[in-house]
Amino acid sequence: MDPRQALLEVDRIDAGYGDVQALWGVSLDLREREIVALLGSNGAGKTTILRAISGLIPTWGGTIRFEGQALDRLAPSEIVARGVVHVPEGRHVFPKMTVLENLRAGAYTAAAWRRQRESLAEVFDLFPRLRERAGQYAGTLSGGEQQMLAIARGLMSGPRVLLIDEPSLGLAPVIVDAVYATFGRIRELGCALVIVEQNLQRALAVADRAYVVTHGRVTMAGTSQQVAADPEIRQAYLGM
Amino acid sequence: MNIGQLVIDGLVAGAMYAIMASGLSLVWGTVGILNFAHGEFYMIGGYALYFTLVELNANPLLAVIAAVLVTFGIGAFVEMGVLRWLLNRREWELPTLVATLGLSVFLQNLALRSFGATDKSVPYLFHSVYHVGRVTIASQRVAIVAVAVIAFALLWGAMRFTRFGIGLRATAQDRDAATLMGIDVKKIYLLAFAISAALAALAATMLSPIFSINPWMGARPLLKAIVVVVLGGMGSIEGAIIGGFGLGIIESIGVALVSSEWEDVIAFGLLILTLWLKPSGLFGTREA
């Protein structure tokens, strides 16, 4: 594959819920081992973009390609099997399953199920806390541990792209540090990341590039430095 | 009063309640449908046993396995043919509920037209009778409890350690998150429905020698299973098992204290009491 070619390419997609359109011609791309931030205020459509990529909602127009092949029209289970996994906002761990069972659920696709032993070693290495809590019900974990479990569970299928929705939501700053500290290591494992955030400073500190989403449209794109330096962004989101 | 005998009798009835209720609870917890046609899977299992055992003169073990497998297949067929289309709609809760009610009446009348209204009976699969102190147990009844315990052990193991079991529990707890894990929720629904039907058939194969086989044989087991599912907690299989044995023993002792006509009064009194005092049941998270 041409290294300059995008790993994941979202090309002018429209999408929505029922009759209400939420995305208008959204385009973005993600290259190998890249971390890209999707920024914007609540309700801007960031989560909808992730839901369209992971196949939870159908796209109305445009295309989504992964490794050059169309992803839209595929069932969510096939999208996961191809290597694109979505870690939902609010963690959504399985509360009455143990940490280990949650991780095994993450390795549900046939290929992932066969190599779950290696994947488990990998995620336990990344999140040693989860190893300690392996036998505990996920519902009894702290918010930070649940976030780590949600990310680890997403990694269990060995994805090439991980879409993480609001990883800092409702967590204490020191816990957010710990969660964000793993993103660089996930990238080293060969997985590119799309991080949806309302917390701009956090996301820009770790991302290579960023897209700003406003009212369902991409209104700005650039390197993290460019976006952070933009006067409008500084005014609107950083309060400077 | 011979308490030992009453508890043993209660365990036998409870084993059937538990098997029926665990299947009903499995579908409720996973798919979100209260399947009013669950009793008809029990009926289909009874007829399947009758035809393989009596008409085809098959080996009893083979007949039981055949009855369970046939009903598993019919359960899968019903899910694909009837419920799947309704589940895809935005408003699916009432249509699926009504569809299972319709299915129940349809299957009862289909059985009536095909097999007639006369009771059919199958012989006991086991014949000996044990005496332990003052307690008398027919080996058929020992087999009922043993089969129930084995079935629950297998179900428990499958739910915890197999890929589909983990996928099924994940789907029951958070359908959207399960979808994001690559779990094909439609396949899980299909499997849950088919396993549920197979469990009902298993109960029927064990009980048909004691009760007779007719188109309406599933109605009472269904009602008792509903009581057990509410008692144990909607969607909880552990609750269905403990609630099933519990109801069996309570009924057995209650009937000895008053008379057997009071059996349903006791069961449904317990249902109403549960709804008053602990609507989520013993182990449930969802309110009934």
Interface residues (C-beta under 8 A of the other chain):
Chain A: S54 L56 A75 P76 S77 I79 V80 A81 V85 H86 V87 P88 H92 V93 F94 P95 K96 M97 E101 N102 R104 A105 G106 Y108 T109 A112 W113 R153 G154 S157
Chain B: R160 R163 I166 G167 R169 A170 Q173 D174 D176 A177 A178 T179 L180 M181 G182 I183 D184 T285
